Amino acid sequence: MKIKNLLIANRGEIAIRIIQTARKMNIKSFVLKTSKEPYAPYLRAADEVIDFTENPDEISEFLDIERIIETAKANKIDAIHPGYGFLAENPYFAQRCEDEKIIFIGPTPDAIYKMGNKTIAKQLARKYKIPLLEGSVGNLETVEEALEMAIKIGYPVILKAAAGGGGRGMRIVERATQMEKMFKLAANEAAKAFNDPSLFIEKYVRNPRHIEFQIMADKYGNTIHLGERECSVQRKHQKLIEESPSVALSPALRKKMGEAAVAVAKTVNYHTAGTVEFLLDADKQFYFMEMNTRIQVEHPVTEMITGLDLIELQIRMAEGEVLEYKQNDVKLNGWSIECRINAEDVQAGFSPHLGFIEKISFPSGKNIRVDTGVQDSTTITPYYDSMIAKLIVYGEDRKKALANAMNALAKVKIKGIKTTVPFCKAVLSNKQFQKGDFNTSFIEKELDQLYYQEPDEEMLAAFFAAHDYMMDLRKDKEANIDYEKGKNLDPWILNKRLK
């Protein structure tokens, strides 16, 4: 079935990103106007806006499954694209779409459920001989069970939320005396974040690389991978800078990991876009970690080096088309790097920095792409995530991509709030990162400082200080202030300058 219109059950930059592809495919886009950001830029980008500002039940608009479904039916909408976050990996939402004959642009409810539950996903991986870290086969029932398993596999171990992701519900346990405390903390966090306190345990790999493979599959069993993304620059298990390909993978290792990623997808008869994530240790041994059953935040770096529109492929797979590409058709050309620009105070532990963006501008041109959902006069609120934009650059090789990224970051101008731009500059200018010698401990162990100081920053600061001083003297002269006669004047009077 050809999709004529679709509802985007999301907001911000990913909503705008989906709108762009929908328009290219002559598909009418609908979006939801919420009470928390009634003037958001994505509303102006869409073809139609549905007013969702009335919310008597005080449920987050993008999480109200029944209301979204009823809205889609009332507007005779063919399909729903969930983007990422919110309901993107909610099997019940996918099932409700299926029940109401609305095309869900994503995998089946069964695939979402099985891959969303980390315990089930690992059981499937084990069944099909996909490399796994040693750990529990099922969920842990008690602290005592966790202690027994930790003795069997050896410390350190990591407790993980069975229904989780995004770094929540995870605790590293270095020794037996920590287990009870960490078990309770992980379970409580998992219950709050995912409404499920279930945990599993596995061997903890110190300082691995985080490598993920982009999957694309149709409804007829044709499955390919589109190469890997390096996602090792993280804080609190949250990705900050991604690139594709990875310097850590040889062609032979890429082939081996890619085949494993495809095998994971096939265990649940997967179709549409998905991402299979692995840990890669210092000995180049890789282990399946999880599968994300949605489009990823960092999908643009894959688009940059493959030339493919992943949102378009998602829509075509949802329409029932046969995947036209074979694995040998996929070519990785050049290098791409994505910097996530977040409204965060890096020196305060990456805490969200709420406020009003007075002025914002981004670079443009060849080899530069900016995906953003904000503009001048946008207010950063506590209701949604802190990401302002994604800056994606391309280069013929990694060295050129790094240089292009630094040049592009220098042209990003954001006034009114603190952002991660100086942090991104610090990472890209770091010698270890430039050599490709880094892992998930990079920020804590290798990054000298969390912000980048421009080479001429001190000289420029001195220049502007001198300039301001001279302007003040000029104002004093124009105001006829005599400092010799005014030695005993109140300092507040002396500070009254001409406007």
SULPE-V209745 format. One record per residue. OMEGA is omega in degrees with one decimal (NA if undefined). D_LAST is the distance of its C-alpha to the last C-alpha in Angstrom with 2 decimals. Layout:
omega->(OMEGA:OMEGA)
d_last->(D_LAST:D_LAST)
This chain:
omega->(177.1:179.8:179.7:177.6:179.4:175.5:177.0:-177.6:-177.1:-172.5:169.7:-173.0:-178.1:175.8:178.9:179.4:-179.9:178.3:-178.4:179.7:178.6:-179.8:178.4:-178.5:-179.3:176.3:-179.5:-176.9:174.6:175.4:-177.7:175.1:-175.8:-178.8:-175.5:174.8:-174.9:-179.2:-176.5:-178.5:-177.4:179.6:-179.5:-178.6:-173.8:176.3:-179.1:178.6:177.5:-176.1:178.8:-172.1:176.3:-175.2:-174.5:-178.0:178.8:172.8:176.5:-173.1:-176.4:177.4:-177.0:-172.8:-174.9:179.7:178.3:179.7:-179.4:177.9:178.8:179.5:-178.0:-179.1:178.2:-178.1:-177.0:-169.5:175.4:172.9:-175.8:-176.1:173.6:-174.7:179.5:-173.9:-173.7:-178.8:178.5:-176.5:179.9:177.8:177.6:179.8:179.5:175.7:-180.0:179.8:-175.2:177.4:173.9:-179.1:175.7:-177.9:-177.1:-179.4:179.3:175.7:-179.7:179.9:178.5:-178.5:-175.5:179.5:177.1:175.8:-172.1:179.5:178.6:-179.8:179.9:176.3:177.4:178.6:179.5:-178.9:-176.8:171.9:175.4:-174.6:-179.5:169.2:178.5:-179.5:-177.2:179.3:179.3:178.5:177.4:179.0:-174.9:174.2:-179.3:177.9:178.1:179.2:178.9:-179.6:179.3:177.0:-178.2:-175.3:177.6:177.9:-1.7:176.2:177.2:174.3:-178.2:175.6:-179.3:-177.5:-167.9:-179.3:176.9:176.6:-178.9:-178.3:-179.7:176.7:176.0:-179.8:-176.5:-177.4:-172.4:-177.3:-179.7:-167.5:-175.7:-179.7:-177.5:178.5:-178.9:-179.6:-178.9:-179.0:179.2:179.4:178.5:180.0:-179.3:-174.8:-171.6:-177.7:-179.0:-177.2:-174.4:179.8:165.9:-174.8:175.3:177.8:-180.0:177.4:179.6:171.2:176.7:165.6:176.9:-177.5:178.9:179.5:176.7:-179.9:168.9:-176.5:175.0:-176.6:-174.9:175.7:177.7:-174.9:177.2:170.3:-177.5:179.1:-173.5:171.8:176.6:-175.0:-171.7:178.2:-173.2:166.9:-177.1:178.6:176.6:-177.3:-179.4:178.1:179.7:176.6:177.5:0.7:178.0:178.3:-174.8:-172.9:169.7:176.6:-179.1:179.2:176.6:180.0:-178.1:179.6:178.5:178.0:177.3:179.2:177.5:179.5:177.0:-179.2:-177.9:-179.8:-178.9:-179.0:-172.6:168.2:-175.9:-179.7:176.9:-179.4:177.9:-173.2:-178.8:165.4:179.1:-177.0:-175.7:179.6:179.2:172.3:-177.6:-176.1:177.4:-179.6:-179.8:173.3:175.3:-171.7:-176.1:170.5:-177.9:174.1:-172.5:-178.1:-178.1:-179.2:175.5:177.8:-178.8:-173.6:177.0:-177.0:-178.0:175.0:-174.7:177.5:177.5:178.3:175.8:-177.8:-180.0:177.3:178.2:177.9:178.4:178.6:174.3:177.5:-173.6:-177.0:170.2:-177.6:-179.1:178.5:-174.9:178.0:177.6:-175.2:176.3:-174.2:178.7:-179.9:176.5:174.5:176.3:178.3:-176.8:173.5:-175.3:173.7:-174.5:-177.1:175.0:177.5:-179.8:178.5:179.9:178.6:-176.5:177.8:-172.3:176.7:-179.2:-176.6:179.1:176.4:-178.0:176.7:176.4:178.1:-178.2:176.7:-180.0:174.6:177.1:173.4:-177.4:177.6:179.9:178.5:175.9:176.3:174.4:176.3:175.9:-174.1:177.9:-172.5:-176.2:-176.6:-170.2:-176.8:178.8:-175.4:170.5:177.1:-177.2:-179.4:-179.0:173.3:-180.0:174.9:-174.6:-178.9:-179.9:177.4:177.7:180.0:178.9:179.6:178.9:178.7:-179.8:179.3:-179.9:-177.5:176.0:-179.1:179.0:-177.7:174.7:-179.6:174.8:-178.6:179.7:179.6:178.2:177.2:179.4:177.5:-180.0:179.3:-175.0:179.8:-179.9:-175.5:179.7:178.9:-179.9:177.7:-177.2:-177.4:-177.8:178.1:-175.0:176.9:-172.5:-176.3:-177.0:-169.8:-172.0:-175.9:-175.6:177.4:-171.9:178.2:-176.5:176.8:-179.2:-177.1:-177.2:-173.8:-178.2:179.5:178.4:178.4:178.9:179.5:-177.9:177.1:178.4:178.8:179.7:-179.9:-179.7:178.0:178.7:178.2:179.5:178.9:179.0:-179.0:179.5:179.5:179.3:177.5:178.3:-173.9:179.1:179.6:-173.8:-177.1:-175.4:179.0:173.7:-179.1:177.8:177.7:179.8:-177.6:178.0:-178.8:170.8:177.7:NA)
d_last->(66.71:63.80:60.53:58.92:56.04:54.60:52.43:50.00:50.06:46.90:43.18:40.42:41.16:44.93:45.02:43.22:45.56:48.63:47.35:47.08:50.70:51.94:50.52:52.20:55.45:55.06:54.80:52.72:50.25:49.49:46.84:46.07:42.91:42.30:40.47:38.57:36.82:37.38:34.91:36.00:36.18:39.94:40.52:39.34:41.48:44.72:47.10:47.53:45.65:47.64:45.84:46.44:43.75:46.36:47.65:49.70:51.47:48.26:49.68:47.33:47.63:48.59:51.33:53.01:56.09:57.95:55.01:54.22:57.90:58.25:55.14:56.59:59.90:58.38:56.55:59.64:57.88:60.12:58.40:55.81:53.86:52.60:50.35:50.02:49.53:50.10:53.61:54.21:56.88:58.22:61.93:62.18:59.47:61.34:64.56:63.17:62.06:65.58:67.17:65.30:66.03:62.38:61.98:60.12:58.48:59.52:62.73:65.40:64.98:67.73:65.99:62.69:64.55:66.64:63.89:61.39:63.78:63.71:67.13:68.80:67.03:68.35:71.81:71.83:70.63:73.37:75.97:75.12:75.01:71.27:70.11:68.81:67.82:70.47:69.73:70.84:72.60:71.37:68.93:69.21:70.62:70.24:68.73:72.27:72.63:69.40:70.72:74.01:72.36:70.03:73.11:74.75:71.95:70.48:67.08:64.21:64.17:61.54:61.63:60.24:59.79:62.56:60.44:57.18:54.84:51.30:51.97:52.54:55.73:56.32:57.19:58.64:61.51:62.47:65.39:67.58:65.94:62.70:64.43:64.55:60.87:59.72:62.14:60.70:57.08:57.83:59.91:57.33:54.54:56.86:57.77:54.17:53.09:56.26:58.26:60.96:61.45:64.06:63.80:65.66:65.86:66.11:66.13:62.66:62.03:59.70:57.04:58.34:56.68:55.75:57.16:57.35:59.29:58.36:61.32:62.10:65.28:66.93:69.27:72.37:72.12:70.41:67.88:65.96:63.14:60.21:59.70:57.77:54.22:53.20:51.20:51.47:47.76:47.33:45.93:47.83:50.06:47.16:46.91:43.71:44.82:47.92:49.76:52.91:55.41:55.82:56.68:59.08:61.51:64.28:65.80:68.74:66.63:64.47:67.67:69.04:65.91:65.45:69.03:68.50:65.42:67.44:70.25:67.92:66.85:70.47:71.47:69.84:70.49:66.78:65.22:61.67:58.93:59.07:58.18:60.63:59.13:60.86:60.49:61.53:62.67:62.88:66.44:65.38:67.07:65.29:65.47:64.65:61.85:61.05:60.59:57.55:58.84:55.75:53.31:51.25:47.50:48.28:50.61:48.47:49.57:53.15:52.31:50.73:53.89:56.50:55.00:55.98:54.04:54.94:53.72:55.92:58.84:58.30:58.50:61.56:63.31:62.63:64.19:67.29:67.12:68.96:66.80:67.29:66.44:68.84:67.86:68.78:66.39:63.34:61.75:58.83:56.94:54.24:51.78:48.96:46.37:44.27:41.20:40.26:36.52:36.12:33.25:34.32:33.11:35.70:35.17:35.81:39.19:38.14:37.06:35.53:31.73:30.89:27.64:25.68:25.69:22.37:23.69:27.16:29.05:32.47:34.45:37.28:40.25:43.71:44.80:41.79:41.92:39.34:40.54:37.73:37.23:33.43:30.52:26.78:25.98:29.28:29.56:31.84:34.06:36.88:39.49:40.23:40.39:37.35:38.09:35.33:37.23:40.11:39.62:43.05:43.91:47.18:48.83:52.29:52.81:51.02:49.48:47.90:46.81:45.04:43.26:42.26:40.98:38.78:37.37:36.74:35.07:32.64:31.48:30.96:27.29:26.61:23.22:23.11:26.48:28.75:31.71:34.91:33.84:33.61:36.97:38.57:37.50:39.02:42.27:42.62:42.02:44.50:47.71:50.06:48.58:48.73:52.40:53.06:54.25:52.74:53.73:52.43:51.70:49.30:46.04:47.62:49.69:48.53:44.77:43.28:39.87:38.45:35.48:35.17:33.05:32.19:33.94:30.78:28.63:28.46:27.77:24.97:23.44:23.72:22.22:19.07:18.84:19.25:16.72:14.00:15.31:15.18:11.57:10.86:13.30:11.80:8.45:11.07:13.07:10.66:10.09:13.92:14.49:18.23:19.32:22.98:22.63:20.39:22.79:23.69:20.35:19.56:17.70:15.42:14.30:13.86:11.52:8.90:6.20:3.78:0.00)
